[in-house]
Amino acid sequence: MKCLNEPIARLANAEDNCTGHFWESRFKSQALLTDEALLSCMAYVDLNPIRAGMAKTPETSEHTSIRERINPVITLESAIKDQALANEFDLSIKPLLPFEDVIRSTCQTGIAYSLSDYLQLVDWTGRAVRNDKRGSIPEHLPPILKRLNIRAELWLTNSQHFEKIVHRRFRKSA
């Protein structure tokens, strides 16, 4: 967060001719120490556009990791734009951490959860109606895999080979 906050604060302060933090006390770094905490945070962020009434479903919500996982869109133009933005703020571009269907005792390199289960978790959570939020996923909609017209078995295969699929798509668009 420090690497993100500092350059943004410098630019904003120079533009507004002031000093201080850009993000006020409401925005803080929080260590996510358990799988439950990580998944809860991911679902919260992925559902923000729905709760704000900006999208009806996760697959239609722009600028979210869940949409990127469902339909990776990597073009040469987007890669150049992302790299230019990363260079401006002296950041590195990192791919989304993959989901792993099995828990390994050593060298866990991804999220110890299946992508299919995560999609269903987000879909189920997004259907919860909250009085203090504008939006939710409508109850009458079918489950997310049915909406995407994807067989669960095919989805599992694709999610396990996500990196290979993305690299193939990127080479085709370049």
C-alpha positions in Angstrom: 0.0 0.0 0.0 2.9 2.3 0.7 4.1 1.9 -2.9 0.7 2.8 -4.2 -0.1 5.6 -1.7 3.1 7.6 -1.9 3.2 8.4 -5.6 -0.5 9.1 -5.8 -0.3 11.4 -2.8 2.7 13.3 -4.3 0.8 13.8 -7.6 -2.4 14.9 -5.9 -0.6 17.2 -3.5 1.4 18.8 -6.3 -1.8 19.3 -8.3 -3.8 20.7 -5.3 -0.8 22.6 -3.9 -1.2 21.0 -0.5 0.4 18.3 1.8 -0.8 15.2 3.5 -2.1 11.8 2.9 -4.2 11.2 -0.2 -6.2 8.3 1.4 -7.7 9.3 4.7 -8.0 7.1 7.8 -10.9 5.1 6.3 -8.4 3.3 3.9 -5.9 1.1 5.7 -3.7 -1.8 4.9 -5.0 -5.0 6.5 -3.1 -8.3 6.6 -5.3 -11.2 5.3 -3.9 -14.1 7.4 -6.5 -16.8 6.7 -8.1 -18.3 3.5 -11.4 -17.1 4.8 -10.2 -13.5 5.2 -8.7 -13.6 1.7 -11.8 -15.0 0.1 -14.0 -12.6 2.0 -12.0 -9.6 0.9 -11.9 -10.8 -2.7 -15.7 -11.4 -2.8 -16.3 -7.9 -1.2 -14.2 -6.2 -3.8 -15.7 -8.2 -6.7 -19.2 -7.4 -5.5 -18.6 -3.6 -5.0 -20.0 -2.7 -8.5 -23.1 -4.7 -7.8 -23.7 -3.3 -4.4 -23.2 0.2 -5.8 -25.8 -0.5 -8.5 -23.2 -0.1 -11.3 -23.6 -3.7 -12.6 -26.2 -6.5 -12.2 -23.9 -9.5 -12.2 -20.2 -10.3 -11.6 -19.6 -11.1 -15.2 -20.8 -7.7 -16.3 -18.9 -5.6 -13.6 -16.0 -3.7 -15.2 -12.5 -3.5 -13.7 -12.9 -6.5 -11.3 -10.8 -9.6 -11.0 -13.8 -11.9 -11.2 -14.6 -10.6 -14.7 -11.0 -10.9 -15.7 -10.9 -14.5 -14.5 -14.2 -15.3 -16.4 -13.2 -13.6 -19.6 -9.5 -12.7 -19.8 -9.1 -9.8 -22.2 -5.5 -9.2 -23.0 -4.6 -7.2 -26.1 -1.3 -5.7 -27.1 -2.8 -2.2 -26.5 -4.0 -3.1 -23.0 -0.7 -4.6 -22.1 1.2 -1.5 -23.3 -1.2 0.8 -21.4 -0.9 -1.3 -18.2 2.9 -1.3 -18.5 3.0 2.5 -19.1 0.8 3.0 -16.0 3.0 0.7 -13.9 6.1 2.5 -15.1 4.6 5.9 -14.1 4.1 4.7 -10.6 7.2 2.5 -10.4 5.2 -0.6 -9.9 5.4 -4.1 -11.4 2.5 -5.8 -13.2 1.6 -9.1 -11.6 -0.9 -11.6 -12.9 -3.9 -12.7 -10.8 -3.0 -15.4 -8.3 -4.4 -18.6 -9.6 -6.9 -20.9 -7.9 -5.7 -24.3 -6.9 -8.3 -27.1 -6.4 -6.1 -28.9 -3.9 -4.3 -27.9 -0.7 -0.6 -28.7 -0.7 1.4 -29.0 2.4 4.4 -27.2 0.8 4.9 -24.6 -1.8 1.3 -23.4 -2.1 1.5 -21.0 -5.0 -2.2 -20.2 -5.5 -5.4 -19.8 -3.7 -6.4 -23.1 -2.0 -9.9 -23.1 -3.4 -11.4 -23.9 -6.8 -12.4 -21.1 -9.1 -15.8 -22.7 -9.7 -16.5 -22.7 -6.0 -15.3 -19.1 -5.7 -17.7 -18.1 -8.5 -20.5 -19.8 -6.8 -19.6 -18.2 -3.4 -19.6 -14.7 -5.0 -22.9 -15.4 -6.8 -24.5 -16.6 -3.6 -23.1 -13.7 -1.6 -24.2 -11.2 -4.2 -27.8 -12.4 -3.9 -27.9 -11.3 -0.3 -30.1 -8.2 -0.1 -28.8 -5.5 2.3 -30.9 -2.5 3.3 -27.8 -0.3 3.3 -26.8 -1.1 -0.3 -28.4 -0.3 -3.6 -27.8 -3.4 -5.5 -27.7 -7.2 -5.4 -27.8 -10.0 -7.9 -31.5 -10.6 -8.7 -32.8 -13.8 -7.1 -34.5 -14.9 -10.3 -31.3 -15.2 -12.3 -29.8 -18.7 -12.7 -26.5 -19.6 -11.1 -23.4 -18.0 -12.6 -22.1 -21.0 -14.5 -25.5 -21.5 -16.1 -25.6 -17.8 -17.0 -22.2 -18.1 -18.6 -23.3 -21.3 -20.4 -20.3 -23.2 -19.2 -20.3 -26.8 -18.1 -18.7 -27.2 -14.6 -16.2 -29.8 -15.9 -15.0 -27.6 -18.7 -14.7 -24.6 -16.4 -12.5 -26.7 -14.0 -10.2 -27.7 -16.8 -9.9 -24.1 -18.1 -9.3 -22.7 -14.7 -6.6 -25.2 -14.0 -4.8 -24.2 -17.2 -5.6 -20.5 -17.0 -2.1 -19.2 -17.6 -1.6 -21.3 -20.8 -5.0 -20.1 -22.2 -4.1 -16.4 -21.4 -0.7 -16.7 -23.1 -2.3 -18.3 -26.2 -4.9 -15.5 -26.4 -2.2 -12.8 -26.0 0.0 -14.2 -28.7 -3.0 -14.3 -31.1 -3.9 -10.6 -30.5 -0.3 -9.3 -30.7 
